[in-house]
Amino acid sequence: MTNRSRNHRVAVVGSGPAGCFTISALLKANQDIGVDLFERLPFPYGLVRYGIAPDHPGTKRVIQKFDEIFQARNVRFLGNVNIGTDISARELKSFYDAVVFTSGAAVSKEPGCLATNLSGVHPAIDFVGWYNGHPDYRNKNFDLNHDTAVVIGNGNVAIDVARLLAKPPADLKQTDISRYAYEGLAKSAIRNVYVIGRRGPAQASFSYKEIKELAELGGCNLMIDSGQLELSPASVAELELREKANQRRIVELFTELVSGSHRFSGSKSIHLRFLRSPTSFGGEGSVENIVLEKNELVGDVGQQTARGLKEFETLDCGLVFYALGYRAQPITGVPFDQQAGVFPNTNGRILSDGQVVPGLYAAGWTKRGSVGLVGTNKRDSSETVQSLLEDLARIEPCHDNDVDEISKLLDNRGVRVINFEDWKEIDALEIERGSAIGKPREKMYSIEDALSAL
Ligand SMILES: Cc1cc2nc3c(=O)[nH]c(=O)nc-3n(C[C@H](O)[C@H](O)[C@H](O)COP(=O)(O)OP(=O)(O)OC[C@H]3O[C@@H](n4cnc5c(N)ncnc54)[C@H](O)[C@@H]3O)c2cc1C
């Protein structure tokens, strides 16, 4: 790593979309800013590598753009450095004029009323991390020897999980799915997947594109009872709102499905169950069923909420996933909003007791919570960079001007920093191993694997 002397130095924590878009916006605005990008894993790109489903390779193409950013003259990638563990946030700040936290939101929100000791009930993110080969989830176990699985939630993550459970394994073989997940899914006995939504089809938060893909999935039937499409006047009015185009198309698709024009031929089925809230699990040792309460919608058009009707039904199942959103992981020394699960901020400026903390910023899911697609983080990161640039003239430059000091400090602590060239070596190896078995890549599943491969 070369020494640099710059007017300003900025650290970005987290190499997912928000981190990459933050750097891109910084470079566009001011080429004199030196940026160090810290990532706790040796592998960059956050949820583009570990969230986006393996059968959606097109969505991962944004990585090529991210690579261009990493290679900019005044950007350094420092992978395998965990901020808060290898170096504290306070120490980090002493090396930089500003620090932007883009560390994501990967802690699953728990369904409080559903706390259970039964095995077989998992956060969806564990399954996603498992099939995507994330080192933290690689050793998770999912018992796929059951006929029926339930996925609680009505967002895109719930749909990803349902699709991966129901997709013919042969269609996954040549993706970058982890080898062990492919082997597990190839032996899976699951034939029925129920996707449970608190509210109705007119309020679903998954996207039309995702649900259309389910409707067209080979070897799998997408099932919805026609009764579920009898919408209340408020829901009909809701669908007429301009911003509800996505939901409108979803309801049209469901109407087509139940009209009989759709062919059902698969040996597996995904059943969409709306207006249901899980209330408890049954079973001895492991989950054997889930109790659902039927709901009605109450409230104004566009703001309807679900209210329980005290009518219950029991669904037998051997495996449950819940996808109810995510919270950011707090980092010691950085203010955290426990209730919202984000770093409290105004336009990206981090707040402590309502006051701006000079030089600390947030972007992406850490800033606004787990909503939005990859592209949503671009606008969001630009807003944060705008705040940072406005402040930069006022920010006291950090005292330590030797940027290589941080590398020395990490070295002294025994941290093996992975720079961009190291990552490209790992990347090339993954691609080589994948191509030998007809896959775009065979990921390394542990930090140790990556370090020993170098
Ligand atoms: C299962 C799933 C599927 C998705 N599928 C799609 C899709 O198909 N299309 C789409 O457009 N969007 C999709 N999204 C949404 C998209 O992934 C997010 O909008 C986006 O990744 C959020 O970006 P981020 O940078 O805020 O967080 P992340 O992508 O989570 O990046 C955060 C990064 O910070 C690192 N980090 C965390 N803590 C530390 C620390 N202490 N020190 C250093 N580094 C740290 C993490 O390792 C990670 O690399 C999906 C999301 C999920 C959960």
The ligand as a Gaussian input file, in Angstrom:
#p B3LYP/6-31G(d) Opt

LIG

0 1
 C      -32.101000     -11.954000       1.092000
 C      -32.006000     -10.668000       0.340000
 C      -32.176000     -10.668000      -1.046000
 C      -32.094000      -9.481000      -1.759000
 N      -32.264000      -9.532000      -3.111000
 C      -32.203000      -8.383000      -3.822000
 C      -32.372000      -8.420000      -5.241000
 O      -32.588000      -9.483000      -5.829000
 N      -32.276000      -7.235000      -5.916000
 C      -32.019000      -6.047000      -5.288000
 O      -31.913000      -5.010000      -5.963000
 N      -31.876000      -5.992000      -3.926000
 C      -31.955000      -7.123000      -3.192000
 N      -31.818000      -7.078000      -1.831000
 C      -31.620000      -5.759000      -1.182000
 C      -30.148000      -5.299000      -1.238000
 O      -29.319000      -6.400000      -1.005000
 C      -29.915000      -4.172000      -0.217000
 O      -30.671000      -3.037000      -0.640000
 C      -28.473000      -3.734000      -0.101000
 O      -27.575000      -4.817000      -0.044000
 C      -28.245000      -2.876000       1.165000
 O      -26.934000      -2.367000       1.056000
 P      -26.025000      -1.974000       2.309000
 O      -24.717000      -1.580000       1.720000
 O      -26.745000      -0.988000       3.155000
 O      -25.875000      -3.299000       3.186000
 P      -25.129000      -4.687000       2.888000
 O      -25.285000      -5.099000       1.485000
 O      -25.604000      -5.614000       3.947000
 O      -23.575000      -4.369000       3.139000
 C      -23.065000      -4.167000       4.434000
 C      -21.600000      -4.591000       4.465000
 O      -21.005000      -4.150000       5.702000
 C      -20.164000      -5.166000       6.202000
 N      -20.025000      -4.963000       7.664000
 C      -20.959000      -5.165000       8.605000
 N      -20.477000      -4.859000       9.830000
 C      -19.185000      -4.466000       9.647000
 C      -18.163000      -4.041000      10.536000
 N      -18.362000      -3.955000      11.865000
 N      -16.936000      -3.729000      10.026000
 C      -16.715000      -3.808000       8.667000
 N      -17.667000      -4.214000       7.787000
 C      -18.897000      -4.515000       8.266000
 C      -20.904000      -6.453000       5.841000
 O      -20.052000      -7.592000       5.864000
 C      -21.400000      -6.102000       4.438000
 O      -20.449000      -6.447000       3.451000
 C      -31.878000      -8.244000      -1.080000
 C      -31.714000      -8.254000       0.318000
 C      -31.782000      -9.442000       1.022000
 C      -31.628000      -9.431000       2.523000

